[in-house]
Amino acid sequence: MNLNYLDPKIDLVFQRVFARADLRKDFLNAVLPLDAPIESLAYLPAEQAPQVPGMRFSIVDVKY
C-alpha cells in the first residue's frame, strides 16, 4: 500500500496548514493543558536582542 500525504512535521507543510489564525488557536487550545483558552496570537521576531550588552543573540520558536 502506497500512502501519499504531507508530513506536518516539515516546517513548510506546518506553515501552510496553519496559515489561518483560527486553526492555530484551535490547535494550540486542543493540545496545550492551559487553565484559560488562548484568545489571540502575536508573531515576534525570531531573533531576540539581548537586554545586557555583550551577551549573545538568541533565536526562539515559541515565547510565552
Predicted model as a PDB file, atoms N, CA, C, CB and O in Angstrom, pLDDT in the B-factor column:
MODEL        1                                                                  
ATOM      1  N   MET A   1       0.850  -1.171   0.000  1.00 51.00           N  
ATOM      2  CA  MET A   1       0.000   0.000   0.000  1.00 51.00           C  
ATOM      3  C   MET A   1       0.898   1.236   0.000  1.00 51.00           C  
ATOM      4  CB  MET A   1      -0.969  -0.003   1.225  1.00 51.00           C  
ATOM      5  O   MET A   1       1.815   1.337   0.815  1.00 51.00           O  
ATOM      6  N   ASN A   2       0.639   2.169  -0.904  1.00 54.00           N  
ATOM      7  CA  ASN A   2       1.417   3.393  -1.022  1.00 54.00           C  
ATOM      8  C   ASN A   2       0.577   4.566  -0.527  1.00 54.00           C  
ATOM      9  CB  ASN A   2       1.879   3.620  -2.488  1.00 54.00           C  
ATOM     10  O   ASN A   2      -0.410   4.945  -1.158  1.00 54.00           O  
ATOM     11  N   LEU A   3       0.978   5.134   0.604  1.00 58.00           N  
ATOM     12  CA  LEU A   3       0.258   6.274   1.155  1.00 58.00           C  
ATOM     13  C   LEU A   3       0.997   7.558   0.799  1.00 58.00           C  
ATOM     14  CB  LEU A   3       0.099   6.139   2.690  1.00 58.00           C  
ATOM     15  O   LEU A   3       2.182   7.705   1.097  1.00 58.00           O  
ATOM     16  N   ASN A   4       0.304   8.469   0.172  1.00 70.00           N  
ATOM     17  CA  ASN A   4       0.887   9.759  -0.174  1.00 70.00           C  
ATOM     18  C   ASN A   4       0.219  10.821   0.683  1.00 70.00           C  
ATOM     19  CB  ASN A   4       0.721  10.074  -1.696  1.00 70.00           C  
ATOM     20  O   ASN A   4      -0.991  11.028   0.593  1.00 70.00           O  
ATOM     21  N   TYR A   5       1.000  11.489   1.509  1.00 75.00           N  
ATOM     22  CA  TYR A   5       0.463  12.537   2.350  1.00 75.00           C  
ATOM     23  C   TYR A   5       1.568  13.546   2.667  1.00 75.00           C  
ATOM     24  CB  TYR A   5      -0.138  11.945   3.647  1.00 75.00           C  
ATOM     25  O   TYR A   5       2.750  13.274   2.454  1.00 75.00           O  
ATOM     26  N   LEU A   6       1.179  14.684   3.164  1.00 76.00           N  
ATOM     27  CA  LEU A   6       2.141  15.698   3.569  1.00 76.00           C  
ATOM     28  C   LEU A   6       2.446  15.526   5.049  1.00 76.00           C  
ATOM     29  CB  LEU A   6       1.609  17.125   3.276  1.00 76.00           C  
ATOM     30  O   LEU A   6       1.536  15.416   5.871  1.00 76.00           O  
ATOM     31  N   ASP A   7       3.711  15.503   5.376  1.00 78.00           N  
ATOM     32  CA  ASP A   7       4.139  15.317   6.752  1.00 78.00           C  
ATOM     33  C   ASP A   7       4.072  16.647   7.496  1.00 78.00           C  
ATOM     34  CB  ASP A   7       5.566  14.732   6.808  1.00 78.00           C  
ATOM     35  O   ASP A   7       4.803  17.570   7.139  1.00 78.00           O  
ATOM     36  N   PRO A   8       3.218  16.783   8.524  1.00 72.00           N  
ATOM     37  CA  PRO A   8       3.087  18.053   9.236  1.00 72.00           C  
ATOM     38  C   PRO A   8       4.319  18.412  10.068  1.00 72.00           C  
ATOM     39  CB  PRO A   8       1.880  18.007  10.130  1.00 72.00           C  
ATOM     40  O   PRO A   8       4.412  19.524  10.588  1.00 72.00           O  
ATOM     41  N   LYS A   9       5.270  17.471  10.198  1.00 76.00           N  
ATOM     42  CA  LYS A   9       6.498  17.783  10.928  1.00 76.00           C  
ATOM     43  C   LYS A   9       7.473  18.594  10.079  1.00 76.00           C  
ATOM     44  CB  LYS A   9       7.167  16.500  11.397  1.00 76.00           C  
ATOM     45  O   LYS A   9       8.449  19.133  10.602  1.00 76.00           O  
ATOM     46  N   ILE A  10       7.217  18.684   8.786  1.00 80.00           N  
ATOM     47  CA  ILE A  10       8.043  19.510   7.907  1.00 80.00           C  
ATOM     48  C   ILE A  10       7.568  20.945   8.049  1.00 80.00           C  
ATOM     49  CB  ILE A  10       7.964  19.029   6.412  1.00 80.00           C  
ATOM     50  O   ILE A  10       6.371  21.220   7.962  1.00 80.00           O  
ATOM     51  N   ASP A  11       8.508  21.863   8.270  1.00 77.00           N  
ATOM     52  CA  ASP A  11       8.182  23.250   8.588  1.00 77.00           C  
ATOM     53  C   ASP A  11       7.292  23.907   7.535  1.00 77.00           C  
ATOM     54  CB  ASP A  11       9.451  24.049   8.744  1.00 77.00           C  
ATOM     55  O   ASP A  11       6.320  24.576   7.886  1.00 77.00           O  
ATOM     56  N   LEU A  12       7.600  23.732   6.272  1.00 82.00           N  
ATOM     57  CA  LEU A  12       6.806  24.354   5.203  1.00 82.00           C  
ATOM     58  C   LEU A  12       5.368  23.835   5.202  1.00 82.00           C  
ATOM     59  CB  LEU A  12       7.455  24.093   3.834  1.00 82.00           C  
ATOM     60  O   LEU A  12       4.430  24.612   5.027  1.00 82.00           O  
ATOM     61  N   VAL A  13       5.194  22.542   5.396  1.00 79.00           N  
ATOM     62  CA  VAL A  13       3.847  21.952   5.434  1.00 79.00           C  
ATOM     63  C   VAL A  13       3.086  22.486   6.643  1.00 79.00           C  
ATOM     64  CB  VAL A  13       3.922  20.397   5.483  1.00 79.00           C  
ATOM     65  O   VAL A  13       1.917  22.854   6.523  1.00 79.00           O  
ATOM     66  N   PHE A  14       3.735  22.532   7.804  1.00 76.00           N  
ATOM     67  CA  PHE A  14       3.087  23.035   9.009  1.00 76.00           C  
ATOM     68  C   PHE A  14       2.644  24.480   8.818  1.00 76.00           C  
ATOM     69  CB  PHE A  14       4.031  22.923  10.213  1.00 76.00           C  
ATOM     70  O   PHE A  14       1.538  24.845   9.216  1.00 76.00           O  
ATOM     71  N   GLN A  15       3.492  25.302   8.216  1.00 77.00           N  
ATOM     72  CA  GLN A  15       3.137  26.704   7.991  1.00 77.00           C  
ATOM     73  C   GLN A  15       1.954  26.838   7.038  1.00 77.00           C  
ATOM     74  CB  GLN A  15       4.336  27.471   7.441  1.00 77.00           C  
ATOM     75  O   GLN A  15       1.099  27.700   7.235  1.00 77.00           O  
ATOM     76  N   ARG A  16       1.896  26.011   6.024  1.00 81.00           N  
ATOM     77  CA  ARG A  16       0.778  26.066   5.076  1.00 81.00           C  
ATOM     78  C   ARG A  16      -0.533  25.607   5.712  1.00 81.00           C  
ATOM     79  CB  ARG A  16       1.085  25.207   3.852  1.00 81.00           C  
ATOM     80  O   ARG A  16      -1.585  26.206   5.489  1.00 81.00           O  
ATOM     81  N   VAL A  17      -0.458  24.543   6.503  1.00 76.00           N  
ATOM     82  CA  VAL A  17      -1.666  24.015   7.128  1.00 76.00           C  
ATOM     83  C   VAL A  17      -2.219  25.007   8.149  1.00 76.00           C  
ATOM     84  CB  VAL A  17      -1.378  22.661   7.801  1.00 76.00           C  
ATOM     85  O   VAL A  17      -3.427  25.233   8.216  1.00 76.00           O  
ATOM     86  N   PHE A  18      -1.330  25.594   8.937  1.00 77.00           N  
ATOM     87  CA  PHE A  18      -1.761  26.500   9.997  1.00 77.00           C  
ATOM     88  C   PHE A  18      -1.563  27.968   9.615  1.00 77.00           C  
ATOM     89  CB  PHE A  18      -1.005  26.195  11.279  1.00 77.00           C  
ATOM     90  O   PHE A  18      -1.219  28.788  10.467  1.00 77.00           O  
ATOM     91  N   ALA A  19      -1.773  28.297   8.364  1.00 80.00           N  
ATOM     92  CA  ALA A  19      -1.646  29.681   7.917  1.00 80.00           C  
ATOM     93  C   ALA A  19      -2.779  30.541   8.466  1.00 80.00           C  
ATOM     94  CB  ALA A  19      -1.629  29.748   6.389  1.00 80.00           C  
ATOM     95  O   ALA A  19      -2.622  31.753   8.614  1.00 80.00           O  
ATOM     96  N   ARG A  20      -3.902  29.932   8.765  1.00 81.00           N  
ATOM     97  CA  ARG A  20      -5.047  30.678   9.306  1.00 81.00           C  
ATOM     98  C   ARG A  20      -4.955  30.762  10.818  1.00 81.00           C  
ATOM     99  CB  ARG A  20      -6.379  30.018   8.892  1.00 81.00           C  
ATOM    100  O   ARG A  20      -4.681  29.767  11.490  1.00 81.00           O  
ATOM    101  N   ALA A  21      -5.187  31.964  11.354  1.00 80.00           N  
ATOM    102  CA  ALA A  21      -5.056  32.195  12.794  1.00 80.00           C  
ATOM    103  C   ALA A  21      -6.044  31.363  13.598  1.00 80.00           C  
ATOM    104  CB  ALA A  21      -5.254  33.666  13.106  1.00 80.00           C  
ATOM    105  O   ALA A  21      -5.705  30.893  14.684  1.00 80.00           O  
ATOM    106  N   ASP A  22      -7.260  31.169  13.090  1.00 85.00           N  
ATOM    107  CA  ASP A  22      -8.243  30.403  13.847  1.00 85.00           C  
ATOM    108  C   ASP A  22      -7.831  28.938  13.981  1.00 85.00           C  
ATOM    109  CB  ASP A  22      -9.610  30.501  13.181  1.00 85.00           C  
ATOM    110  O   ASP A  22      -8.095  28.319  15.011  1.00 85.00           O  
ATOM    111  N   LEU A  23      -7.190  28.377  12.960  1.00 84.00           N  
ATOM    112  CA  LEU A  23      -6.707  26.993  13.055  1.00 84.00           C  
ATOM    113  C   LEU A  23      -5.578  26.875  14.065  1.00 84.00           C  
ATOM    114  CB  LEU A  23      -6.235  26.493  11.686  1.00 84.00           C  
ATOM    115  O   LEU A  23      -5.515  25.906  14.821  1.00 84.00           O  
ATOM    116  N   ARG A  24      -4.685  27.859  14.079  1.00 83.00           N  
ATOM    117  CA  ARG A  24      -3.579  27.835  15.046  1.00 83.00           C  
ATOM    118  C   ARG A  24      -4.106  27.897  16.474  1.00 83.00           C  
ATOM    119  CB  ARG A  24      -2.610  29.006  14.790  1.00 83.00           C  
ATOM    120  O   ARG A  24      -3.668  27.138  17.338  1.00 83.00           O  
ATOM    121  N   LYS A  25      -5.047  28.804  16.716  1.00 87.00           N  
ATOM    122  CA  LYS A  25      -5.607  28.929  18.067  1.00 87.00           C  
ATOM    123  C   LYS A  25      -6.302  27.645  18.489  1.00 87.00           C  
ATOM    124  CB  LYS A  25      -6.591  30.103  18.137  1.00 87.00           C  
ATOM    125  O   LYS A  25      -6.092  27.158  19.600  1.00 87.00           O  
ATOM    126  N   ASP A  26      -7.129  27.092  17.606  1.00 89.00           N  
ATOM    127  CA  ASP A  26      -7.844  25.854  17.932  1.00 89.00           C  
ATOM    128  C   ASP A  26      -6.877  24.704  18.201  1.00 89.00           C  
ATOM    129  CB  ASP A  26      -8.798  25.476  16.793  1.00 89.00           C  
ATOM    130  O   ASP A  26      -7.076  23.924  19.132  1.00 89.00           O  
ATOM    131  N   PHE A  27      -5.837  24.600  17.390  1.00 84.00           N  
ATOM    132  CA  PHE A  27      -4.842  23.548  17.573  1.00 84.00           C  
ATOM    133  C   PHE A  27      -4.129  23.695  18.917  1.00 84.00           C  
ATOM    134  CB  PHE A  27      -3.822  23.575  16.429  1.00 84.00           C  
ATOM    135  O   PHE A  27      -4.002  22.721  19.660  1.00 84.00           O  
ATOM    136  N   LEU A  28      -3.666  24.895  19.231  1.00 86.00           N  
ATOM    137  CA  LEU A  28      -2.956  25.110  20.489  1.00 86.00           C  
ATOM    138  C   LEU A  28      -3.860  24.905  21.692  1.00 86.00           C  
ATOM    139  CB  LEU A  28      -2.364  26.505  20.525  1.00 86.00           C  
ATOM    140  O   LEU A  28      -3.429  24.347  22.701  1.00 86.00           O  
ATOM    141  N   ASN A  29      -5.105  25.346  21.600  1.00 90.00           N  
ATOM    142  CA  ASN A  29      -6.048  25.133  22.710  1.00 90.00           C  
ATOM    143  C   ASN A  29      -6.332  23.650  22.916  1.00 90.00           C  
ATOM    144  CB  ASN A  29      -7.363  25.883  22.449  1.00 90.00           C  
ATOM    145  O   ASN A  29      -6.542  23.213  24.048  1.00 90.00           O  
ATOM    146  N   ALA A  30      -6.340  22.875  21.841  1.00 91.00           N  
ATOM    147  CA  ALA A  30      -6.612  21.445  21.949  1.00 91.00           C  
ATOM    148  C   ALA A  30      -5.416  20.676  22.503  1.00 91.00           C  
ATOM    149  CB  ALA A  30      -7.000  20.884  20.592  1.00 91.00           C  
ATOM    150  O   ALA A  30      -5.590  19.674  23.197  1.00 91.00           O  
ATOM    151  N   VAL A  31      -4.212  21.136  22.203  1.00 89.00           N  
ATOM    152  CA  VAL A  31      -3.010  20.385  22.572  1.00 89.00           C  
ATOM    153  C   VAL A  31      -2.443  20.796  23.930  1.00 89.00           C  
ATOM    154  CB  VAL A  31      -1.952  20.566  21.512  1.00 89.00           C  
ATOM    155  O   VAL A  31      -1.981  19.942  24.687  1.00 89.00           O  
ATOM    156  N   LEU A  32      -2.474  22.086  24.246  1.00 88.00           N  
ATOM    157  CA  LEU A  32      -1.843  22.575  25.468  1.00 88.00           C  
ATOM    158  C   LEU A  32      -2.795  22.505  26.660  1.00 88.00           C  
ATOM    159  CB  LEU A  32      -1.359  24.005  25.273  1.00 88.00           C  
ATOM    160  O   LEU A  32      -3.963  22.875  26.541  1.00 88.00           O  
ATOM    161  N   PRO A  33      -2.304  22.034  27.806  1.00 90.00           N  
ATOM    162  CA  PRO A  33      -3.142  21.996  29.008  1.00 90.00           C  
ATOM    163  C   PRO A  33      -3.124  23.351  29.727  1.00 90.00           C  
ATOM    164  CB  PRO A  33      -2.662  20.879  29.964  1.00 90.00           C  
ATOM    165  O   PRO A  33      -2.392  23.527  30.701  1.00 90.00           O  
ATOM    166  N   LEU A  34      -3.914  24.288  29.255  1.00 88.00           N  
ATOM    167  CA  LEU A  34      -3.958  25.631  29.828  1.00 88.00           C  
ATOM    168  C   LEU A  34      -5.217  25.811  30.673  1.00 88.00           C  
ATOM    169  CB  LEU A  34      -3.902  26.695  28.715  1.00 88.00           C  
ATOM    170  O   LEU A  34      -6.238  25.166  30.434  1.00 88.00           O  
ATOM    171  N   ASP A  35      -5.128  26.698  31.665  1.00 92.00           N  
ATOM    172  CA  ASP A  35      -6.295  26.990  32.507  1.00 92.00           C  
ATOM    173  C   ASP A  35      -7.348  27.779  31.743  1.00 92.00           C  
ATOM    174  CB  ASP A  35      -5.871  27.766  33.756  1.00 92.00           C  
ATOM    175  O   ASP A  35      -8.545  27.535  31.894  1.00 92.00           O  
ATOM    176  N   ALA A  36      -6.901  28.731  30.917  1.00 91.00           N  
ATOM    177  CA  ALA A  36      -7.813  29.552  30.112  1.00 91.00           C  
ATOM    178  C   ALA A  36      -7.437  29.385  28.643  1.00 91.00           C  
ATOM    179  CB  ALA A  36      -7.752  31.066  30.539  1.00 91.00           C  
ATOM    180  O   ALA A  36      -6.255  29.244  28.328  1.00 91.00           O  
ATOM    181  N   PRO A  37      -8.410  29.396  27.743  1.00 91.00           N  
ATOM    182  CA  PRO A  37      -8.087  29.222  26.316  1.00 91.00           C  
ATOM    183  C   PRO A  37      -7.326  30.429  25.753  1.00 91.00           C  
ATOM    184  CB  PRO A  37      -9.376  28.999  25.507  1.00 91.00           C  
ATOM    185  O   PRO A  37      -7.453  31.549  26.246  1.00 91.00           O  
ATOM    186  N   ILE A  38      -6.548  30.173  24.727  1.00 88.00           N  
ATOM    187  CA  ILE A  38      -5.813  31.227  24.028  1.00 88.00           C  
ATOM    188  C   ILE A  38      -6.820  32.054  23.246  1.00 88.00           C  
ATOM    189  CB  ILE A  38      -4.708  30.633  23.080  1.00 88.00           C  
ATOM    190  O   ILE A  38      -7.650  31.509  22.519  1.00 88.00           O  
ATOM    191  N   GLU A  39      -6.745  33.367  23.397  1.00 88.00           N  
ATOM    192  CA  GLU A  39      -7.674  34.255  22.699  1.00 88.00           C  
ATOM    193  C   GLU A  39      -7.040  34.947  21.505  1.00 88.00           C  
ATOM    194  CB  GLU A  39      -8.209  35.290  23.650  1.00 88.00           C  
ATOM    195  O   GLU A  39      -7.728  35.245  20.530  1.00 88.00           O  
ATOM    196  N   SER A  40      -5.727  35.209  21.565  1.00 86.00           N  
ATOM    197  CA  SER A  40      -5.063  35.860  20.437  1.00 86.00           C  
ATOM    198  C   SER A  40      -3.606  35.419  20.386  1.00 86.00           C  
ATOM    199  CB  SER A  40      -5.164  37.406  20.548  1.00 86.00           C  
ATOM    200  O   SER A  40      -3.018  35.027  21.394  1.00 86.00           O  
ATOM    201  N   LEU A  41      -3.044  35.492  19.191  1.00 82.00           N  
ATOM    202  CA  LEU A  41      -1.645  35.144  18.965  1.00 82.00           C  
ATOM    203  C   LEU A  41      -0.946  36.328  18.320  1.00 82.00           C  
ATOM    204  CB  LEU A  41      -1.516  33.873  18.078  1.00 82.00           C  
ATOM    205  O   LEU A  41      -1.556  37.080  17.559  1.00 82.00           O  
ATOM    206  N   ALA A  42       0.322  36.489  18.623  1.00 78.00           N  
ATOM    207  CA  ALA A  42       1.114  37.556  18.017  1.00 78.00           C  
ATOM    208  C   ALA A  42       2.466  36.984  17.614  1.00 78.00           C  
ATOM    209  CB  ALA A  42       1.284  38.762  18.995  1.00 78.00           C  
ATOM    210  O   ALA A  42       3.056  36.190  18.347  1.00 78.00           O  
ATOM    211  N   TYR A  43       2.945  37.384  16.465  1.00 73.00           N  
ATOM    212  CA  TYR A  43       4.257  36.966  15.998  1.00 73.00           C  
ATOM    213  C   TYR A  43       5.301  37.968  16.467  1.00 73.00           C  
ATOM    214  CB  TYR A  43       4.279  36.829  14.457  1.00 73.00           C  
ATOM    215  O   TYR A  43       5.122  39.180  16.346  1.00 73.00           O  
ATOM    216  N   LEU A  44       6.388  37.442  17.002  1.00 68.00           N  
ATOM    217  CA  LEU A  44       7.530  38.248  17.402  1.00 68.00           C  
ATOM    218  C   LEU A  44       8.690  37.913  16.479  1.00 68.00           C  
ATOM    219  CB  LEU A  44       7.906  38.003  18.896  1.00 68.00           C  
ATOM    220  O   LEU A  44       8.716  36.832  15.891  1.00 68.00           O  
ATOM    221  N   PRO A  45       9.648  38.817  16.342  1.00 67.00           N  
ATOM    222  CA  PRO A  45      10.815  38.472  15.527  1.00 67.00           C  
ATOM    223  C   PRO A  45      11.543  37.270  16.135  1.00 67.00           C  
ATOM    224  CB  PRO A  45      11.777  39.685  15.406  1.00 67.00           C  
ATOM    225  O   PRO A  45      11.627  37.147  17.357  1.00 67.00           O  
ATOM    226  N   ALA A  46      12.065  36.394  15.289  1.00 66.00           N  
ATOM    227  CA  ALA A  46      12.728  35.182  15.778  1.00 66.00           C  
ATOM    228  C   ALA A  46      14.019  35.512  16.526  1.00 66.00           C  
ATOM    229  CB  ALA A  46      13.030  34.237  14.611  1.00 66.00           C  
ATOM    230  O   ALA A  46      14.363  34.832  17.493  1.00 66.00           O  
ATOM    231  N   GLU A  47      14.728  36.540  16.092  1.00 69.00           N  
ATOM    232  CA  GLU A  47      15.965  36.923  16.766  1.00 69.00           C  
ATOM    233  C   GLU A  47      15.641  37.905  17.879  1.00 69.00           C  
ATOM    234  CB  GLU A  47      16.979  37.540  15.767  1.00 69.00           C  
ATOM    235  O   GLU A  47      15.066  38.967  17.640  1.00 69.00           O  
ATOM    236  N   GLN A  48      16.013  37.543  19.086  1.00 66.00           N  
ATOM    237  CA  GLN A  48      15.779  38.393  20.246  1.00 66.00           C  
ATOM    238  C   GLN A  48      17.093  39.047  20.653  1.00 66.00           C  
ATOM    239  CB  GLN A  48      15.176  37.578  21.425  1.00 66.00           C  
ATOM    240  O   GLN A  48      18.060  38.353  20.967  1.00 66.00           O  
ATOM    241  N   ALA A  49      17.134  40.379  20.651  1.00 69.00           N  
ATOM    242  CA  ALA A  49      18.331  41.110  21.052  1.00 69.00           C  
ATOM    243  C   ALA A  49      18.502  40.995  22.566  1.00 69.00           C  
ATOM    244  CB  ALA A  49      18.247  42.604  20.613  1.00 69.00           C  
ATOM    245  O   ALA A  49      17.522  41.060  23.308  1.00 69.00           O  
ATOM    246  N   PRO A  50      19.732  40.826  23.022  1.00 68.00           N  
ATOM    247  CA  PRO A  50      19.947  40.706  24.467  1.00 68.00           C  
ATOM    248  C   PRO A  50      19.686  42.029  25.184  1.00 68.00           C  
ATOM    249  CB  PRO A  50      21.376  40.232  24.753  1.00 68.00           C  
ATOM    250  O   PRO A  50      19.923  43.101  24.626  1.00 68.00           O  
ATOM    251  N   GLN A  51      19.201  41.949  26.412  1.00 72.00           N  
ATOM    252  CA  GLN A  51      18.963  43.156  27.199  1.00 72.00           C  
ATOM    253  C   GLN A  51      20.244  43.644  27.859  1.00 72.00           C  
ATOM    254  CB  GLN A  51      17.897  42.898  28.257  1.00 72.00           C  
ATOM    255  O   GLN A  51      20.343  44.809  28.244  1.00 72.00           O  
ATOM    256  N   VAL A  52      21.230  42.748  27.992  1.00 73.00           N  
ATOM    257  CA  VAL A  52      22.518  43.100  28.577  1.00 73.00           C  
ATOM    258  C   VAL A  52      23.545  43.174  27.447  1.00 73.00           C  
ATOM    259  CB  VAL A  52      22.951  42.061  29.676  1.00 73.00           C  
ATOM    260  O   VAL A  52      23.724  42.196  26.720  1.00 73.00           O  
ATOM    261  N   PRO A  53      24.223  44.317  27.285  1.00 75.00           N  
ATOM    262  CA  PRO A  53      25.224  44.429  26.222  1.00 75.00           C  
ATOM    263  C   PRO A  53      26.322  43.373  26.383  1.00 75.00           C  
ATOM    264  CB  PRO A  53      25.843  45.839  26.219  1.00 75.00           C  
ATOM    265  O   PRO A  53      26.729  43.045  27.498  1.00 75.00           O  
ATOM    266  N   GLY A  54      26.783  42.859  25.263  1.00 75.00           N  
ATOM    267  CA  GLY A  54      27.851  41.868  25.284  1.00 75.00           C  
ATOM    268  C   GLY A  54      27.364  40.430  25.299  1.00 75.00           C  
ATOM    269  O   GLY A  54      28.161  39.515  25.090  1.00 75.00           O  
ATOM    270  N   MET A  55      26.083  40.204  25.539  1.00 74.00           N  
ATOM    271  CA  MET A  55      25.555  38.841  25.525  1.00 74.00           C  
ATOM    272  C   MET A  55      25.169  38.465  24.101  1.00 74.00           C  
ATOM    273  CB  MET A  55      24.336  38.704  26.477  1.00 74.00           C  
ATOM    274  O   MET A  55      25.055  39.333  23.236  1.00 74.00           O  
ATOM    275  N   ARG A  56      24.973  37.204  23.864  1.00 73.00           N  
ATOM    276  CA  ARG A  56      24.655  36.710  22.532  1.00 73.00           C  
ATOM    277  C   ARG A  56      23.190  36.917  22.188  1.00 73.00           C  
ATOM    278  CB  ARG A  56      25.007  35.243  22.422  1.00 73.00           C  
ATOM    279  O   ARG A  56      22.330  37.017  23.063  1.00 73.00           O  
ATOM    280  N   PHE A  57      22.928  36.980  20.875  1.00 67.00           N  
ATOM    281  CA  PHE A  57      21.546  36.992  20.391  1.00 67.00           C  
ATOM    282  C   PHE A  57      20.997  35.593  20.549  1.00 67.00           C  
ATOM    283  CB  PHE A  57      21.451  37.474  18.900  1.00 67.00           C  
ATOM    284  O   PHE A  57      21.751  34.621  20.511  1.00 67.00           O  
ATOM    285  N   SER A  58      19.699  35.478  20.726  1.00 66.00           N  
ATOM    286  CA  SER A  58      19.063  34.163  20.792  1.00 66.00           C  
ATOM    287  C   SER A  58      17.962  34.099  19.746  1.00 66.00           C  
ATOM    288  CB  SER A  58      18.493  33.881  22.215  1.00 66.00           C  
ATOM    289  O   SER A  58      17.351  35.110  19.400  1.00 66.00           O  
ATOM    290  N   ILE A  59      17.724  32.901  19.255  1.00 64.00           N  
ATOM    291  CA  ILE A  59      16.672  32.661  18.282  1.00 64.00           C  
ATOM    292  C   ILE A  59      15.678  31.704  18.924  1.00 64.00           C  
ATOM    293  CB  ILE A  59      17.245  32.084  16.936  1.00 64.00           C  
ATOM    294  O   ILE A  59      16.042  30.597  19.319  1.00 64.00           O  
ATOM    295  N   VAL A  60      14.410  32.135  19.029  1.00 60.00           N  
ATOM    296  CA  VAL A  60      13.396  31.329  19.696  1.00 60.00           C  
ATOM    297  C   VAL A  60      12.260  31.023  18.733  1.00 60.00           C  
ATOM    298  CB  VAL A  60      12.862  32.047  20.948  1.00 60.00           C  
ATOM    299  O   VAL A  60      11.968  31.808  17.832  1.00 60.00           O  
ATOM    300  N   ASP A  61      11.626  29.878  18.931  1.00 63.00           N  
ATOM    301  CA  ASP A  61      10.477  29.490  18.125  1.00 63.00           C  
ATOM    302  C   ASP A  61       9.168  29.902  18.788  1.00 63.00           C  
ATOM    303  CB  ASP A  61      10.488  27.987  17.881  1.00 63.00           C  
ATOM    304  O   ASP A  61       8.264  30.421  18.132  1.00 63.00           O  
ATOM    305  N   VAL A  62       9.075  29.667  20.094  1.00 62.00           N  
ATOM    306  CA  VAL A  62       7.844  29.967  20.837  1.00 62.00           C  
ATOM    307  C   VAL A  62       8.227  30.699  22.115  1.00 62.00           C  
ATOM    308  CB  VAL A  62       7.032  28.660  21.160  1.00 62.00           C  
ATOM    309  O   VAL A  62       9.172  30.320  22.807  1.00 62.00           O  
ATOM    310  N   LYS A  63       7.487  31.735  22.410  1.00 59.00           N  
ATOM    311  CA  LYS A  63       7.744  32.512  23.629  1.00 59.00           C  
ATOM    312  C   LYS A  63       6.402  32.852  24.242  1.00 59.00           C  
ATOM    313  CB  LYS A  63       8.579  33.814  23.332  1.00 59.00           C  
ATOM    314  O   LYS A  63       5.495  33.302  23.542  1.00 59.00           O  
ATOM    315  N   TYR A  64       6.266  32.643  25.532  1.00 57.00           N  
ATOM    316  CA  TYR A  64       5.015  32.980  26.202  1.00 57.00           C  
ATOM    317  C   TYR A  64       5.277  33.717  27.482  1.00 57.00           C  
ATOM    318  CB  TYR A  64       4.198  31.738  26.480  1.00 57.00           C  
ATOM    319  O   TYR A  64       4.337  34.085  28.186  1.00 57.00           O  
TER     320      TYR A  64                                                      
ENDMDL                                                                          
END                                                                             
